[in-house]
């Protein structure tokens, strides 16, 4: 390689001989595998091909919420940091970090709302039962976060259900 650097990792890259198309780089040379030119908006069309690095950072964006829950409980901090630091590297990283951030902010809003309603209703003795809703909410958060991380690692854009999309 010119300059003595490492060759790029195997993956789909812009085809040097056909503008707009992609060609597979096997880690040492270009292969004969090509893909058609991508749509002008890769995120909208879903035709972008995230490389291994992009898939890994997208997975970290989802899993960072789990780590944050163990450290301090503010699960949106990890996805926020990855979004702010890595969003310009690849559209897949930006999309999945934004999705994880929105989901964790939504879950924070739902949890605070449930806590307020439960506390107020506890004053009239029926709110204790609402506190039990935190159990399925926590289980759903955990399961959906793991599913999202697995999908991101496979290069698939994941959309969480019941998410308020505040960060666009």
N, C-alpha and C positions, 0 to 999 in steps of 0.2 A: 504494500500500500504506500502511496506517496506520503512522505512525512513520517513513515515508520509507525503509524497508528494501527489499531486493531481493525479488521474488516467488520462491517456491520453484521448484526445478528441475522440469521435466516428470517425471511419474511417477504411481504409484498411491498414493493417500492415503486416509485415513479419510473416508468419504462424510459430509458435514455434514448431509445430509437423511435418511440411512438408517443408524442405528447398527449397527456391526459389518460393514458392507459397505465396499467401496473404490470410489472413482471416479477416473478419469483426469484429472489436471491437466495441461494442455498448455503450461504456463509462463505463461499469461496468464489463463485461465479454465477452469472445470470443463466437461468434455465430457459426452456422453450415455453413454459407455462405463462400465459398472459391473461389479464382480465380487461374487460371493456372499460372505456373511459367512465369515470365516476360522475354522478350527478353534481350539479353546481352547489347544492347544499347537502353535504354528505350525511349530516345528522338527520335531516328530514327524510332522506331517501333510505337511510339505513344501509348504504352500500359501502361505507368505509370499512377498511380491514385493519383492526387494531393489531399492532405487533405485540410480542410477548411483554415488552416493557409497559406498554399502555394497558394491557390486560392486568398486569400485576399491580400497577398503581391504582387502577379502578377497583380492583379487589381490596387493596389496602384502604381505599376510601370508605368502603362499606365496613370492613373489619375494624377500622379505627374507632368506630362507635362502641364496639364491644370492649376494646381496651379502655376507652374513656369511661365507660360505665364501671369498670373495676377500680379506676384511679380516683375519680371524683364525682361521677354521676352525670356530668354534662356531656351527653353523648354526641352533641352536635360539634364539639370542639375539633375532634379528629377530622371529620369530613371537611370542616371549614378550613383547617390548615392545609390539607391536601388540595382543596379547591383553589385557595389563594396562591399556593406555591406552584402547582403543576398544571393549572388550567390552560396555559398557553402551549404546552408541549404536544398535546394530542386532543382532538375533539372528543374522543371516547373517555379520556380521563376527566375532562371538564364535565361532560354529560353525567357520568356516573357519580362523580364527587358532588355535583349539584343535586342529583337525585337523592343521595345519601344524606346530604345536608338538609334538604327539604323534608325528608321523611323524619329525621330526628328532631327537627324543629316542630314538626306537626305532632309527634308523639309527646314532646314537652308541653305543648299547648293542651293536648288532650288530657295529659296527666294532671296538670295544674287545674284545669277545669273540673275534672273528676274529684280532685282533692277539695276544691272549694265547695262543690255541691255536696259532697259527702260530709264535710265539716258542718255546713249549715244544717243539713238534714239530721245530723247527729244530735243537734240541739232538741229535735222533736223525736228522737229515739229510733228513727228508721234509717239513718245514714250509715250505721254500722255495716249494714248489708252491702251498701255501695262500695265500701272499702274492699270487699272481696273481688270487685271488678278489676283491681290492679293485678291480680294473678293472671287472668287470661290476656290482659293488655301486655304484661311483661313477656309472657310466652309468645304471643304473636310478634312482638318486637324482635325477640331473639330468633325465632324461626325465619321471619322475613329477611332479617339482616344476613343470616347464613345463606339463604337462597340467593339473595342479591349478590353476595360475594362469589358464590359458585358460578352464577351466570356471567358475572363480569370476568372471571378467570377464563371462561369459555369464549369470551369475546362477544357476548350477547348483551345488548343494552336491556337493563331491567327497570321496570316501572313498579314502584311500590303502590299498593292499593291505599285508599283513603289518605292520600298525601295532599297537603296544601302546598302548591308550588309557588313559594314566595320568592325564591332566588331563581332568576331566569337568565 
